[in-house]
């Protein structure tokens, strides 16, 4: 952990020392820098620790800081899903484990960066797990409905975050404009509290209308 965080913390410390104490953008800049550092640290830890472990008891998903295990009896399905709008050098296939409550877990490294044919690997996992599961891999309407609902709520959180980022950008521009056109600018209010408030508002609205956010690929035919 220290090996990953050490080099990343240096720029944040440098920014905190070089930014003038009277600079109204000092704290927003530091917040952004800390978020970037934590994101990069999480990615580094994930690449080091991320594993998909399969044994007769079930599947264990090890991520950057957490580890979750699903027994074969609690696993509803394992799916290789194409990444929407994938382009360039991005991954085109990701594998997910779905439990009987409709929750999904990303299976680390079962993707086209690591494997030549992720759908074939997932088919192999299903074949391996069937005897331990004790029954065939069949689709159940009630679980499919839960999967669609959870997918819509994930999209609601994502869209709320996008909306808050747009508000943050607009408030940053407004703050800069006020600095040049007035005696001062409530930078913390505009660049921190307003975006946070907009995130809460967007999240509430999108979650209330989650039925309209069900991804096309998961909708009932």
N, C-alpha and C positions, 0 to 999 in steps of 0.2 A: 504494500500500500504506500509506504513512504517513498519507495523507489519511483512510483508513478506520480505521486502528488508533489514530490520535491521540485522537479524542474518546472511544474506548472504553476506553483505558488509564487515563484520568483517574479514573473511579470506583474502579478497582483500587488505584491509588496512594492515593486518599483513604481507602479502607478499611484499607490497610496502616498508615496514619498514625494513624487514629482508633481502631483496635482496640488495647486495652491489651495490653502485652507479657505480662502474667500471665493473660490470658484463654485458657483451654484450647481454645476453639473458634476461635482466631485463624487457625491454619494451615488447618483444614478450610474455613473461610469464604473464605480467600484462594484456595484451590484451586478452589472452586466458582466464584468470581468470574472467575478466569483462564479456566476452561473456557467460561463464558458469553461472555467477550470474544472468545476465539478462534473460537467458533461463529458469533457475529455477524459477525466479520471475514471468515470464510470465505463466509458468505452474501452479504455485500457484494461480495467479489471475484468470486463466481460470477455475480452479476447484471451485473457490469461486463464480465467476460471470456468468460462462457459463450457458446459458439457451436456450431452444427452446420454444418460446411463440406462441401459436396459437389462433387466434380470427377471427371473421367474416370478418375483413379487410385483413387478410393475415397471414404471418408467420414472426416473428421477431427472428433473430439470435443474441444473445448477447454473445460476446467473452471476452477475457481478458481486452481489452481496447476499443473495438469498438462495435457498434450495427448496424445491417442492417435489413431493413424490405423489404419484397417483397409482393406486393398485389397479391391476387389470380389470377387476370387477367395477371400478369407478370410471374407467375409460370408455367413453361412448364411441369415439372415432378418432382416427389419425388421418390428416389430409395434407397433401401437397397442393398449395394454392399459388396461382400465378400472381405476381406483384402487379397491381394496376399501374399502367403508364410507365412501366419500367423502361429505362433507356440508358444509353451509354454503357458504363461499366458497372451499373447497379445490378443487384440481384434480381433475377426474374422468377425464382421459385423460393417459397418459404414453406416450412412444414409446421403444422400446428396440431397439438393434442387437444381434443374436446372432451370434457368430462360430462357426466350425466346431468349436471346442472346447467349445461350450456356454456360454461366458462372455457376459455381456451388458454393454452400455454404455448409459446413459441419454443420449438425444439432447436436449441443452439446447433449451428453448423450443419444442419441438414438442409442445405441449400445448394444452388448451382455454383457458388464460389468454391465449395468443398467437394461436391459430388458431380459426377457426369450426368446422372439421371435421378434427380430427387423423387419424382413420382414412383419410379421402380423401387427405390429404397424404402419409401413409405409402404408400398405394397408388400415388401418383404417383412417390414415391421408388423403389419396386420397379420400376415401368415404366421409369424413367430408367436404373436400374442394370442391368437385364437384358441389354442389348446388351454392356455392358462386362464383365459377369460371364461371358458366353459360354455360359450354360446357363440352363434354366428354374429357377424358384424351387420346388423340390420338398421335401417333408418326408422326413427320413431318420431311421429309428427310433433309430439309435445316437446321433445328435446330440440327439434329443428326450430320450433317457434322461439324457444329460449335463446338459441344461437342467433337468430335474426334480431331479437330484441337487444341482446348484449352488443351485437355489432353496431346497431344504431346508436346505442349510448356511447360506445367508444368514439364513433364519429362525432357525436355531440360535444364530447370533451375536446376533440381535436379542433373542431370548428370554433369553439369558444376560445381556445388558445390562439388560433389564427386571428380572430377578431380582436383579441386583446393586444396582439402584436401590432396590428394595424392602428389601433387607438394609440399605442405607445409611440409609434412613428409620427402620427399626427400631432400628439401632444408635445413631442420633442421639437418639431418644427415650430409649433405655436410658442413654446417657451423661448426658443431662440429669437423669434420675431418680437416677443414682448421685451426681451433684453435690449433690443435696439430701438424700440418705439415707446417705451415707458420707463419709469424709475426702477422697476424691478420685475421679477417673474417668480411666481410660486412654483419653482421647479419640482420640488418633492411632491407637491399636490398633483401637478399635471402629469409628471412622468412616472409616478409610482402609484398613488392612490386612485387616480382616475382609471388607469389600465386595469388595476386589480378589481375595481368596482365593475368595470365593463366585462371582465371575465366572468364574474359572478352572475351578472345580468344575462350575458350570452348563454352561459351554461344552463341557467334556469329555463330560458326560452327554448333552447335546442332540445333539452331533455323532455320538456313538456310536449314537444312535437316530434318525438322520436320515431313515430310511425312513418314520417315522411323522409327519414334519414336511413332507412334500411338499405344497405348496399344492393345494387342490382344483381350481383352474382349470388346473393343469398336469398333472394325473393322466391316465393313459391311460383312455380310455373303455372 
